[in-house]
């Protein structure tokens, strides 16, 4: 699969369609984001390593926003999985990226990763490779929905109590692009308090992510306390889908909360 990606990216770079390609590079045994600007660098391009490293995923779209701000006239390519593509579509509607200045190169997730994420669409619309993982059942949400309301409340209170307010969930989120962060205000939650006042932090953030969360699960992976944040946001997404028939990134439409 990586060879197909390399071939596609090489064509984009050599033809001048893109100034650079934001993807993943293997460097001395470590995988991280990298902006490829010429074909000679593509030998180190990788697409992740699910089996050996638990996969290597980064908020590449968030990195792309910073690059686009620095070079607004240039077009860049970016490696996208299904969730990344949803992120791009959502970011376009929030005017964070210009769709005419972005070329997405799609890759489907392996089935193991799709299963672990319980992803509804673990592949972008246009995959360089035709092998696509299947959509998965939302077992995590269903298991909590099956509990009595009092038990659900108790479960989330226990989870929120583990929070150390590290901001890992916010900082890694590709859809967190606000210039000022509401959950970072000391008027809402005081820093240096462990555990912080709860459940205000995560409930505030969950509400803030309504119409934005594209179910990438990076918040879940970044949380040092193993709070099942992805399950929380999946439930929020289900509610918005039921009430407004809208899931971020599944269409080109704006969020019902993005009305300006």
DOBAVO-118195 format. One record per residue (C-alpha): residue number from 1; x, y, z. Coordinates in steps of 0.25 Angstrom, whole numbers. Each point is the difference from the previous one (the first is absolute). Layout:
<pts>
loke: NUM	x: X	y: Y	z: Z
...
</pts>
This chain:
<pts>
loke: 1	x: 0	y: 0	z: 0
loke: 2	x: 11	y: 10	z: 3
loke: 3	x: 6	y: -2	z: -13
loke: 4	x: -13	y: 4	z: -7
loke: 5	x: 0	y: 13	z: 9
loke: 6	x: 15	y: 3	z: -4
loke: 7	x: -3	y: -1	z: -14
loke: 8	x: -12	y: 9	z: 1
loke: 9	x: 7	y: 10	z: 8
loke: 10	x: 12	y: 0	z: -9
loke: 11	x: -9	y: 3	z: -12
loke: 12	x: -6	y: 12	z: 7
loke: 13	x: 13	y: 5	z: 4
loke: 14	x: 7	y: -2	z: -13
loke: 15	x: -12	y: 7	z: -8
loke: 16	x: 0	y: 12	z: 9
loke: 17	x: -14	y: -3	z: 5
loke: 18	x: 4	y: 2	z: 14
loke: 19	x: 11	y: 7	z: 7
loke: 20	x: 2	y: -10	z: 11
loke: 21	x: -6	y: -13	z: 5
loke: 22	x: -4	y: -1	z: 15
loke: 23	x: 2	y: -15	z: 4
loke: 24	x: 7	y: -9	z: 10
loke: 25	x: 15	y: -3	z: -1
loke: 26	x: 8	y: -11	z: 7
loke: 27	x: 13	y: 6	z: 6
loke: 28	x: 9	y: -9	z: 9
loke: 29	x: -11	y: -9	z: 4
loke: 30	x: -10	y: 11	z: 3
loke: 31	x: -12	y: 4	z: -9
loke: 32	x: -5	y: 15	z: 0
loke: 33	x: -6	y: 11	z: -9
loke: 34	x: 9	y: 5	z: -11
loke: 35	x: -2	y: 10	z: -11
loke: 36	x: 6	y: -7	z: -13
loke: 37	x: 4	y: 10	z: -10
loke: 38	x: 7	y: -8	z: -11
loke: 39	x: 0	y: -14	z: -5
loke: 40	x: 13	y: -4	z: 6
loke: 41	x: -5	y: 0	z: 14
loke: 42	x: -11	y: -10	z: -3
loke: 43	x: 8	y: -12	z: 4
loke: 44	x: -3	y: 3	z: 14
loke: 45	x: -15	y: 2	z: -2
loke: 46	x: -8	y: -9	z: 8
loke: 47	x: -15	y: -2	z: 3
loke: 48	x: 0	y: -5	z: 14
loke: 49	x: 3	y: -13	z: 7
loke: 50	x: -13	y: -5	z: 7
loke: 51	x: 5	y: -14	z: 3
loke: 52	x: 14	y: 4	z: 6
loke: 53	x: -2	y: 14	z: 6
loke: 54	x: -15	y: 0	z: 3
loke: 55	x: -1	y: 9	z: -13
loke: 56	x: 7	y: 13	z: -2
loke: 57	x: -11	y: 11	z: -1
loke: 58	x: 2	y: 15	z: 1
loke: 59	x: -10	y: 12	z: -2
loke: 60	x: 6	y: 3	z: -13
loke: 61	x: -11	y: 9	z: -4
loke: 62	x: 3	y: 9	z: 12
loke: 63	x: 15	y: 1	z: -5
loke: 64	x: -6	y: 3	z: -13
loke: 65	x: -7	y: 12	z: 5
loke: 66	x: 13	y: 6	z: 5
loke: 67	x: 7	y: -3	z: -13
loke: 68	x: -12	y: 6	z: -8
loke: 69	x: 1	y: 13	z: 9
loke: 70	x: 15	y: 2	z: -3
loke: 71	x: -2	y: -3	z: -15
loke: 72	x: -14	y: 4	z: -4
loke: 73	x: 3	y: 0	z: -15
loke: 74	x: 6	y: -14	z: -1
loke: 75	x: -7	y: -13	z: -2
loke: 76	x: 3	y: -12	z: 9
loke: 77	x: -3	y: -15	z: 1
loke: 78	x: -3	y: -7	z: 12
loke: 79	x: -2	y: -15	z: 4
loke: 80	x: -14	y: -3	z: 4
loke: 81	x: -7	y: -12	z: 6
loke: 82	x: -16	y: 0	z: 1
loke: 83	x: 0	y: 9	z: 13
loke: 84	x: 11	y: 10	z: -6
loke: 85	x: -9	y: 2	z: -12
loke: 86	x: -12	y: 3	z: 9
loke: 87	x: 9	y: 10	z: 7
loke: 88	x: 4	y: 7	z: -13
loke: 89	x: -15	y: 1	z: -4
loke: 90	x: -4	y: 6	z: 13
loke: 91	x: 12	y: 9	z: 0
loke: 92	x: -4	y: 5	z: -13
loke: 93	x: -14	y: 4	z: 5
loke: 94	x: 7	y: 7	z: 12
loke: 95	x: 9	y: 8	z: -10
loke: 96	x: 13	y: -6	z: 6
loke: 97	x: 5	y: -5	z: -13
loke: 98	x: -2	y: 3	z: -14
loke: 99	x: -5	y: -12	z: -8
loke: 100	x: 6	y: 5	z: -13
loke: 101	x: 14	y: 0	z: 7
loke: 102	x: -1	y: -14	z: 6
loke: 103	x: 2	y: -14	z: -8
loke: 104	x: -4	y: -12	z: 9
loke: 105	x: 7	y: -13	z: -3
loke: 106	x: -9	y: -11	z: 7
loke: 107	x: 4	y: -12	z: 7
loke: 108	x: -10	y: -10	z: 6
loke: 109	x: 2	y: -5	z: 14
loke: 110	x: 3	y: -15	z: 3
loke: 111	x: -12	y: -7	z: 5
loke: 112	x: 7	y: -2	z: 14
loke: 113	x: 1	y: 15	z: 1
loke: 114	x: -14	y: 2	z: -4
loke: 115	x: -5	y: -10	z: 10
loke: 116	x: 8	y: 6	z: 11
loke: 117	x: -6	y: 14	z: -4
loke: 118	x: -14	y: -6	z: -2
loke: 119	x: 1	y: 9	z: -12
loke: 120	x: -13	y: 3	z: -9
loke: 121	x: 9	y: 3	z: -12
loke: 122	x: 14	y: -4	z: 1
loke: 123	x: 4	y: 4	z: -14
loke: 124	x: 0	y: 13	z: -8
loke: 125	x: -9	y: 2	z: -12
loke: 126	x: 12	y: -2	z: -10
loke: 127	x: 10	y: -10	z: 5
loke: 128	x: 13	y: -2	z: -7
loke: 129	x: -1	y: -15	z: 4
loke: 130	x: -13	y: -7	z: -3
loke: 131	x: 0	y: -8	z: 12
loke: 132	x: -10	y: 6	z: 10
loke: 133	x: -3	y: -4	z: 15
loke: 134	x: -15	y: -2	z: 3
loke: 135	x: -8	y: 9	z: 9
loke: 136	x: -1	y: -5	z: 14
loke: 137	x: -11	y: -1	z: 11
loke: 138	x: 0	y: 10	z: 11
loke: 139	x: 1	y: -9	z: 11
loke: 140	x: 6	y: 10	z: 10
loke: 141	x: -11	y: 9	z: 0
loke: 142	x: -10	y: -11	z: 0
loke: 143	x: 5	y: -6	z: 12
loke: 144	x: -1	y: 13	z: 8
loke: 145	x: -14	y: 3	z: -6
loke: 146	x: -4	y: -14	z: 6
loke: 147	x: 3	y: 5	z: 14
loke: 148	x: -10	y: 7	z: 9
loke: 149	x: 1	y: 15	z: 0
loke: 150	x: 5	y: 0	z: 14
loke: 151	x: 11	y: -10	z: -4
loke: 152	x: 4	y: 8	z: -12
loke: 153	x: 1	y: 12	z: 9
loke: 154	x: 9	y: -7	z: 10
loke: 155	x: 8	y: -6	z: -11
loke: 156	x: 4	y: 14	z: -7
loke: 157	x: 2	y: 6	z: 14
loke: 158	x: 10	y: -11	z: 3
loke: 159	x: 7	y: 3	z: -14
loke: 160	x: 0	y: 15	z: 1
loke: 161	x: 6	y: -1	z: 14
loke: 162	x: 13	y: -6	z: -6
loke: 163	x: 2	y: 12	z: -8
loke: 164	x: 13	y: 8	z: 3
loke: 165	x: -3	y: 11	z: -9
loke: 166	x: 12	y: -2	z: -9
loke: 167	x: -7	y: 6	z: -12
loke: 168	x: 5	y: -12	z: -9
loke: 169	x: -14	y: -2	z: -6
loke: 170	x: -1	y: 14	z: -4
loke: 171	x: 14	y: 2	z: -5
loke: 172	x: 0	y: -13	z: -9
loke: 173	x: -14	y: 3	z: -5
loke: 174	x: 0	y: 4	z: -15
loke: 175	x: -13	y: 7	z: 1
loke: 176	x: 5	y: 9	z: 12
loke: 177	x: 3	y: 13	z: -8
loke: 178	x: -5	y: 11	z: 9
loke: 179	x: 9	y: 12	z: 3
loke: 180	x: -5	y: 0	z: 14
loke: 181	x: -4	y: -13	z: 7
loke: 182	x: -12	y: 1	z: 9
loke: 183	x: 4	y: -13	z: 8
loke: 184	x: 14	y: 7	z: 3
loke: 185	x: -6	y: 11	z: 8
loke: 186	x: 3	y: 1	z: 15
loke: 187	x: -14	y: 6	z: 1
loke: 188	x: -6	y: -13	z: -3
loke: 189	x: 10	y: -10	z: 5
loke: 190	x: 12	y: 3	z: 9
loke: 191	x: 14	y: -5	z: -4
loke: 192	x: 8	y: -7	z: 10
loke: 193	x: -12	y: -7	z: 6
loke: 194	x: 1	y: -16	z: 0
loke: 195	x: -9	y: -5	z: -3
loke: 196	x: -6	y: 13	z: -6
loke: 197	x: -15	y: 3	z: 2
loke: 198	x: -8	y: -10	z: -7
loke: 199	x: -7	y: -3	z: -9
loke: 200	x: 0	y: 14	z: -5
loke: 201	x: 13	y: -1	z: -8
loke: 202	x: -4	y: -12	z: -8
loke: 203	x: -15	y: 4	z: -1
loke: 204	x: 4	y: 14	z: -5
loke: 205	x: 9	y: -6	z: -10
loke: 206	x: -10	y: -11	z: -5
loke: 207	x: -10	y: 11	z: -2
loke: 208	x: 10	y: 9	z: -7
loke: 209	x: 3	y: -12	z: -10
loke: 210	x: -14	y: -1	z: -4
loke: 211	x: 0	y: 0	z: -15
loke: 212	x: 15	y: 0	z: -1
loke: 213	x: 5	y: -14	z: 5
loke: 214	x: 3	y: -9	z: -12
loke: 215	x: 3	y: -12	z: 9
loke: 216	x: 15	y: -2	z: -3
loke: 217	x: 2	y: -4	z: 15
loke: 218	x: 13	y: 7	z: 2
loke: 219	x: -5	y: 6	z: 13
loke: 220	x: -2	y: -14	z: 5
loke: 221	x: 14	y: -4	z: -4
loke: 222	x: 6	y: 12	z: 6
loke: 223	x: -7	y: -1	z: 14
loke: 224	x: 9	y: -4	z: 10
loke: 225	x: -11	y: -4	z: 9
loke: 226	x: -7	y: -9	z: -10
loke: 227	x: -13	y: 7	z: 1
loke: 228	x: -9	y: -5	z: -12
loke: 229	x: -2	y: 13	z: -6
loke: 230	x: -2	y: -5	z: -14
loke: 231	x: -13	y: -8	z: 6
loke: 232	x: -5	y: 13	z: 6
loke: 233	x: 2	y: 8	z: -13
loke: 234	x: -6	y: -12	z: -8
loke: 235	x: -13	y: 2	z: 9
loke: 236	x: 0	y: 15	z: -2
loke: 237	x: 1	y: -3	z: -16
loke: 238	x: -12	y: -10	z: 1
loke: 239	x: -8	y: 11	z: 7
loke: 240	x: 3	y: 11	z: -10
loke: 241	x: -2	y: -10	z: -12
loke: 242	x: -14	y: -4	z: 6
loke: 243	x: -4	y: 15	z: 3
loke: 244	x: 6	y: 6	z: -13
loke: 245	x: 3	y: -11	z: -9
loke: 246	x: 15	y: 4	z: 0
loke: 247	x: 13	y: -6	z: 2
loke: 248	x: 13	y: 8	z: -2
loke: 249	x: 7	y: -3	z: -13
loke: 250	x: -10	y: -10	z: -6
loke: 251	x: -5	y: 11	z: -9
loke: 252	x: 5	y: 14	z: -5
loke: 253	x: -11	y: 7	z: 8
loke: 254	x: 3	y: 9	z: 12
loke: 255	x: -3	y: -4	z: 14
loke: 256	x: -13	y: 5	z: 5
loke: 257	x: 8	y: 8	z: 11
loke: 258	x: 8	y: 6	z: -11
loke: 259	x: -10	y: 10	z: -5
loke: 260	x: 8	y: 13	z: -2
</pts>
